[in-house]
Amino acid sequence: MLRLVWLSLALWGAVHPMYYFSQHLISTGWDFQALIDAWYVNDSTTGLTWDLTIAAITLTIWVLAEVAVRRNWLTLIAIPATFCIGVSCGLPLYLYLRSRPI
C-alpha cells in the first residue's frame, strides 16, 4: 500500500510542477533563460531555489550511497528525475523503487 503512495506522489510531483513550468515557457516563447531568471526574481524565490537545489544534491548523495551498499541500480533513475523534473518527483520515485520487494 505504501508503495502506491510513493508512486502516486512521484506522478503528482512530475505532472503538477511541469504544468507550471510549461505554462511559463509557453508564455515566454520557450525561453529557458527567462525561466532561470524567474527563479531569482526576489529573495523568496531565490531562497526556494537554493532550498530545492540543496535537497536535490542531498537526495543524489543518498541515492549514490545506497546504491553502493545495496546494488539496487534501478534506483539511479531517481537522479535524472530529480534534476530534470524536481525533488517532488525524484524523492518519492526513489522511495518507491527502494521499497520494492527483493
N, C-alpha and C positions, 0 to 999 in steps of 0.2 A: 504493500500500500504506500509506504513512504517513497519507494522508487517512483511511483506515479506522480507524487507531489513534486519530486525533484524534476522529473521530465516536464511536467506542466509548467513549473516555474521557468525552466530553461526555454521552453517555447514562448512563453509570455515575455521573458527577458530578451528574446530575439525579435519578436514581432513589434511589441509596443514601442521600444525606443527607435527602431528602424523606421517606423511610421513618421515620427517627428523629424528624424534626420532626413528622410526622403522629401518631406514637405519643405524643409528648409532648402535643400539642394534644388528642388524644382523651382522654388521662388527666386533663387539666386542664379539660375541657369547652370546648375551643376558646377558651381564654383567652390571647389573644396577649400580654397584659401579663405573664403568668406565663412565657411563652417568653422574652421580652426580659429579665425578671428573672433567669432561669436563665443567661443569657449573662454575668451579672455576679455570680454567686454566690460566687466566690472569685477570688484573684489569677490562677490559671492560666486560668480561663475568660475572665476579663477580658482577659488578655494575648492569648489566642487570638482573641477578638472583635476587638480592635484590629488584630491581625496581618492578619486577613481583610478588615477594613474598609480598611486601607491598601493591601492587594493589589488590592481591588476598585476603589478610586479610581485606582490606578496603571494598571490594565488599561483603565479608562474613558478616561483621558488618552491612552494608547497607541492605542486604537481611534479616537478622535476625530482624533488627529494623522495616523494612517494614512489615514483616510477623506478628510481634507483634501488629501492628496497623491494617493492612488490613485483616489479617487472610487468606491470599492467600497462602495456604500451598503448592500448586504445585510449587511455585517459589523456594522452598527449593532445588529442583533438580539442581539449578544453583551452589550450593555449591560444591557437589562432582564433577560436570562438571569442575568447576574452578580448583580444586586441582588435579584431575585425568588427565585432558586434558590441561587446561590452561585458563588464563584470556581471551584470544582471542575467546574462546568458551563460557565461563561462563557468561561474561558480556552481549554479545548480546542475549544469551539464556534467561537471566534474563529479559532483556528489552522486548523480545518477549513475555514471559509469563506474565509480568507485564502489557503489553498493551492490553491484551485480553479483549474483552467486558465482562462487569459484568452483 
